Amino acid sequence: MDALDRYLEDHKPQFLENLKAALRIPSVSAQPQHKADVQRCAEHIAAHLKKIGMTRAEVVKTPGHAVVYAEWLGAPGKPTALLYGHYDVQPVEPLELWKTPPFEPTERDGKLYARGACDDKGQVYMHLSAIEAHLAVNKKLPINLKLVIEGEEEAGSESLEGFLTARRKELDADVILVSDTGMPAPDQPALTYALRGICYTQIEIVGPSRDLHSGVFGGAVKNPANALAGIIAGLMDADGRITVPGFYDKVRELTPAEREAYAAVPFDEKGFIAETGVVQPFGEKGRSTLERIWSRPTLDVNGMWSGYTGEGSKTVLPSFAAAKVSMRLVPDQDPKAIFAAFEKHVRALAPPSVKVTVKDLHGASPWITSPEHPMLQAAVRALARSWTKKPALIREGGSIPVMATFQHTHNLPCILMGFGLHDDQVHAPNEKFSLTSFHGGTRSCAYLYEELGIGVRAEAGAAARGHGA
């Protein structure tokens, strides 16, 4: 081992303790009761960045939650990377489903369980650990590095674009780095070159002015819950195809090269479906499961409520019903255009005897980049050095709203190099992060900085100095 590898190996326990300290802070951005915790987490991360040697680290106020900004610019003539991550986390409810407390990080069977363990504190701390290793061993980084770690990603990143726009010149870079994605298998590294966007809505149905006795008024007045059920049933046909007019007009079909790459991904479809507890997959007819989750749009009900839901019976005809409905979007779908078409379709499906409101809660554009870009090829080499398997080039079904924001504000190549697994329970109880992913990801980040610092060169040269895992 060289000195960098030795440091990465010897400091694994400390890297893990650093992550656990951040995981103990309940930085739930969506819940007002955790506002002080979110601020405390920002200050904690800024202090850690100063401790490991970043020349500048500050907590920047925004109209919402703070952004942590840090930099190290001591590599003249080398590329500058802008690293993005987020320190906020999803709510933990339902709390009773957690096997161990969500903000008391617990190691179990080679995995670390806590809210934020994978999304995204664990992946942020891979980079912080790699930075620490370079600065401790070499007293410098191989590249110039700027960090933007926000506190609102899980709540829509409402303040981030203003921050990026106001500091556009200060945030200038050659490439953007993000680790908030995943890999197909525990030993299969991957680079993500496309993400789905999102259109998140709420449908509200109002009927009578108050709840009514179902015996007296049932059959005479349209039940808003029934009306909502009919609307939702009409949003998708039996073949899993969304019925909103024009919904698929701008959806790209996969290229032959992409289909070939999909076929090469070590994807265990049966295992993937089995982990959900359902007996068989379902989705758009004629599409594989990987196509459905990576490159096709979706429409899903995320929640519904109406009438009486307590114990026992109450024969009520509710006055109000509502549902939250999200659509995952793919290149080149536009969230605003999709919402307009969706709202029109919902109103067309609604009976005239109820009042319908459709709200656009938030949206994010899909994102795609070329996997052949030299910056992404540097990441391919870094992963090849860190893992035994050749890295896969994949799409991902989730959304990272900031990617479209970066595309708008910076128009730079982006490297999405993540290490989460599909069973990491992200956004659910018992979220985890494999220690293999954490330590392998840390090593990959350290090598990525080296590869970006070396620049574009032949693949043969990269292979000659590969480390392997």
C-alpha angles and dihedrals in degrees: 000000000000120000094269093051091047092052091048090051098043095047099050093109092050093046088054093049090051090055093047091055090057093044091057090066110087096220097173103164097190096059119073092210088067097052092110091047091054090052091047091053091052091052091047093054093045090052091050091051090053091048095054092050112269107153092222131026126161142163108235120204118228132176085268129021121344127267120222110221123187137162146185112191103169099119107085114196093019125108120271118228125197109211117203128193140139132236098194121097141204123265113272100223131160084053095179091067094063114101091204129019110284095229097044102079110221129191115219129163094344094312135103115226121203140106106279094018090126104008099080122309093070092053093044090052091053086066094042089052092049090049090050092051094052094046093046095048104032101021087230143053123250089234139023110267135198122184129206111182111175134197103213107058093111090050099048104279091256096163098040101082090053090051093048093046095047091051098035096129093043090051096051112138144152098240139010120228124203130174105186100107137079149239128238097241139008092260098032114090118202145187117217115219100174138035133190119242126219143230110194118193144171124216117203124190123193122188124156120017091248140011110286137209105261092214095053098039104019110119092019100068129044110250110229091213090055090046091051091049090053092050093050092047088054096054095077134030128225091268093059093255118140112240100207104125112251093009094130098037096107100031111127120227117226118264119238089253091054092049089051091050091049090053090053095054111105094236120165100204095179092050092045092053094041091058089062093058094237122123099229141006123262132192146106108346116252095022128107120237091253090052091049095052099036111032111014128077123244142200120208138170107232098184143350134196138175143136125349118350101161129108120298124007135310116177097218132150101211123228094210140038132175143178137189112225125186131190122201109214133205133204120320101014116118117218094215094050091045091051092051091051091044094051091049091050094048090052090049091052094048120096114243092241094074134060115239129203121182116192128198101218098177143323142196130194121241117252135215135169136178114272088206094067112121091237091057090047088058087058091049088056092047091053091046089056093048103044137040095231127069109257116255123227107225146163122231130221098217130081130243103187093197092066092069088043091054090047088055098042102034111012091208133144111269129211114206104190110166136163107198122125127222091245094053091107092232109188089008136089115285096028110186144180123208113239087222088058093046097049094036089049091050091053090047092052091050091051092045091060088051094048092048089049092052092050132204115347141146120295089232091061090049092052092049093062098036119135103200124200 
